[in-house]
């Protein structure tokens, strides 16, 4: 699905969506297909903080991480970045300023996936460094967060890719089609 008001002249593609939807893996593949650079906001935060994201959450808290995320987005928006596929963190939609900044940066594509697919992608019990799922009931927390965030992702995006029946290559191809205006 693509909104009819999309401006195809935006120089960057910004990927939003829930943890485990494929923003990084499909984003890298799409960037390669498009001949664009790739930037992962979470990786940028880890570099800037000299700390892994689970450690940032554990040692400094979610509020600190969200502010670091906003600082990185403000810097990116002011950088004049061009020709990049940019993967964001799953919680970026919690801050409307972040979404305003991302709209300045590029075309916003929501990689949508059902909780069942997300669970399969990231594993249960908060494994693989997912601090928000490091709780007694990670599956229930994933469902709760998905219900909270899905409407936000949909309200902020320019286009949606339904990833439920797609593998990484299929998702990357859909991103390419959106970027090219197909």
VEXDREN-2710 file (C-alpha; in Angstrom, 1 decimal):
% VEXDREN-2710
k/r/px/py/pz
1/UNK/0.0/0.0/0.0
2/UNK/1.3/3.4/-0.9
3/UNK/-0.3/6.8/-0.1
4/UNK/-1.0/8.8/-3.2
5/UNK/0.6/11.9/-1.8
6/UNK/4.2/10.5/-1.6
7/UNK/6.9/12.7/-3.1
8/UNK/9.2/10.5/-5.0
9/UNK/12.0/13.0/-4.9
10/UNK/12.9/12.2/-1.4
11/UNK/16.5/11.1/-1.3
12/UNK/16.3/8.6/1.5
13/UNK/14.1/5.6/2.5
14/UNK/13.4/5.4/6.3
15/UNK/12.2/2.1/7.6
16/UNK/10.0/1.9/10.7
17/UNK/8.4/-1.1/12.4
18/UNK/8.4/-3.4/15.3
19/UNK/11.5/-5.2/16.5
20/UNK/12.1/-8.3/14.4
21/UNK/10.3/-7.1/11.3
22/UNK/13.4/-6.9/9.2
23/UNK/14.4/-3.2/9.1
24/UNK/18.1/-4.0/9.3
25/UNK/18.3/-7.2/7.2
26/UNK/15.8/-6.2/4.5
27/UNK/17.1/-2.6/4.7
28/UNK/20.7/-3.7/3.9
29/UNK/19.4/-5.8/1.0
30/UNK/17.2/-3.0/-0.4
31/UNK/20.1/-0.5/-0.1
32/UNK/22.3/-2.9/-2.1
33/UNK/19.7/-3.3/-4.8
34/UNK/19.1/0.4/-5.0
35/UNK/22.8/1.3/-5.0
36/UNK/22.3/3.4/-1.8
37/UNK/24.1/3.5/1.5
38/UNK/22.7/1.9/4.6
39/UNK/22.5/3.4/8.1
40/UNK/21.1/1.7/11.3
41/UNK/20.2/4.2/13.9
42/UNK/20.6/1.7/16.8
43/UNK/24.1/0.8/15.6
44/UNK/24.9/4.6/15.4
45/UNK/23.7/5.0/19.0
46/UNK/25.8/2.0/20.1
47/UNK/28.8/3.6/18.5
48/UNK/28.2/7.0/20.0
49/UNK/27.6/5.6/23.5
50/UNK/30.3/2.9/23.3
51/UNK/27.8/0.5/24.7
52/UNK/25.3/-2.1/23.4
53/UNK/21.7/-1.2/23.5
54/UNK/20.7/-3.8/26.1
55/UNK/23.5/-2.3/28.3
56/UNK/22.2/1.2/27.7
57/UNK/18.7/0.1/28.8
58/UNK/20.1/-1.8/31.9
59/UNK/22.6/0.8/33.0
60/UNK/21.0/4.1/32.0
61/UNK/17.3/3.3/31.3
62/UNK/14.9/3.5/28.5
63/UNK/14.4/7.3/28.9
64/UNK/18.1/7.9/28.4
65/UNK/18.1/5.6/25.3
66/UNK/15.1/7.5/23.8
67/UNK/16.9/10.8/24.3
68/UNK/20.0/9.4/22.6
69/UNK/17.8/8.3/19.7
70/UNK/16.3/11.7/19.4
71/UNK/19.8/13.4/19.5
72/UNK/21.0/11.1/16.7
73/UNK/17.9/11.8/14.6
74/UNK/18.4/15.6/15.0
75/UNK/22.0/15.3/14.0
76/UNK/21.0/13.1/11.0
77/UNK/18.3/15.5/9.9
78/UNK/20.8/18.4/9.9
79/UNK/23.5/16.4/8.1
80/UNK/21.9/16.6/4.6
81/UNK/22.2/12.8/4.2
82/UNK/21.3/11.6/0.7
83/UNK/20.8/8.3/-1.0
84/UNK/20.5/6.1/2.1
85/UNK/18.2/3.4/3.4
86/UNK/17.8/4.1/7.2
87/UNK/16.7/1.6/9.7
88/UNK/15.2/3.0/12.9
89/UNK/14.6/1.5/16.3
90/UNK/11.1/0.0/17.0
91/UNK/10.2/2.6/19.5
92/UNK/11.1/5.6/17.4
93/UNK/7.3/6.3/17.0
94/UNK/6.9/7.0/20.7
95/UNK/8.2/10.5/20.1
96/UNK/6.3/12.7/17.6
97/UNK/9.4/14.9/17.2
98/UNK/11.3/11.8/16.0
99/UNK/8.7/11.2/13.3
100/UNK/8.8/14.9/12.2
101/UNK/12.6/14.6/11.8
102/UNK/12.3/11.3/9.9
103/UNK/9.8/12.9/7.5
104/UNK/12.4/15.6/6.8
105/UNK/15.0/12.9/6.2
106/UNK/13.1/10.7/3.7
107/UNK/10.2/8.6/2.6
108/UNK/8.9/6.6/5.6
109/UNK/8.1/2.9/5.0
110/UNK/6.4/0.8/7.7
111/UNK/7.5/-2.9/7.6
112/UNK/4.4/-4.5/9.1
113/UNK/4.4/-8.0/10.6
114/UNK/2.1/-9.9/12.8
115/UNK/3.2/-10.7/16.4
116/UNK/3.5/-14.4/15.5
117/UNK/6.1/-13.6/12.8
118/UNK/7.9/-11.2/15.0
119/UNK/8.2/-13.8/17.7
120/UNK/9.6/-16.3/15.2
121/UNK/12.1/-13.8/14.0
122/UNK/13.4/-12.7/17.4
123/UNK/12.9/-15.7/19.6
124/UNK/11.1/-16.0/22.9
125/UNK/12.1/-14.9/26.3
126/UNK/13.8/-11.7/25.3
127/UNK/16.7/-13.4/23.6
128/UNK/19.1/-11.7/21.2
129/UNK/19.4/-8.4/23.0
130/UNK/15.8/-7.2/23.1
131/UNK/15.6/-5.3/26.4
132/UNK/11.9/-4.5/26.2
133/UNK/11.2/-8.3/26.1
134/UNK/13.4/-9.0/29.1
135/UNK/10.3/-9.5/31.3
136/UNK/8.5/-12.5/32.8
137/UNK/6.1/-12.8/29.9
138/UNK/7.9/-11.7/26.8
139/UNK/5.3/-13.0/24.4
140/UNK/2.5/-11.1/26.2
141/UNK/4.7/-8.0/26.3
142/UNK/5.4/-8.2/22.5
143/UNK/1.6/-8.5/21.9
144/UNK/0.9/-5.5/24.1
145/UNK/3.6/-3.3/22.5
146/UNK/2.5/-4.3/19.0
147/UNK/-1.1/-3.3/19.8
148/UNK/0.2/0.0/21.1
149/UNK/2.6/0.8/18.3
150/UNK/0.9/-0.5/15.1
151/UNK/-1.5/2.4/14.9
152/UNK/1.4/4.9/15.4
153/UNK/3.5/3.2/12.6
154/UNK/0.5/3.4/10.3
155/UNK/-0.2/7.0/11.1
156/UNK/3.3/8.2/10.4
157/UNK/4.3/6.2/7.3
158/UNK/4.1/7.0/3.6
159/UNK/3.9/3.4/2.6
160/UNK/3.3/-0.1/4.2
161/UNK/5.0/-3.4/3.3
162/UNK/3.1/-6.4/4.7
163/UNK/6.0/-8.7/5.6
164/UNK/4.0/-11.6/6.9
165/UNK/4.3/-13.7/3.7
166/UNK/7.6/-12.3/2.6
167/UNK/11.2/-13.4/3.3
168/UNK/14.0/-10.9/3.5
169/UNK/14.5/-10.7/-0.2
170/UNK/10.8/-10.3/-0.9
171/UNK/10.7/-7.5/1.7
172/UNK/13.7/-5.8/0.2
173/UNK/12.1/-6.0/-3.3
174/UNK/8.9/-4.3/-2.0
175/UNK/11.0/-1.5/-0.5
176/UNK/12.8/-1.1/-3.9
177/UNK/9.4/-0.9/-5.7
178/UNK/8.3/1.8/-3.3
179/UNK/11.5/3.7/-3.7
180/UNK/11.2/3.6/-7.5
181/UNK/7.5/4.5/-7.5
182/UNK/6.4/1.1/-9.0
END
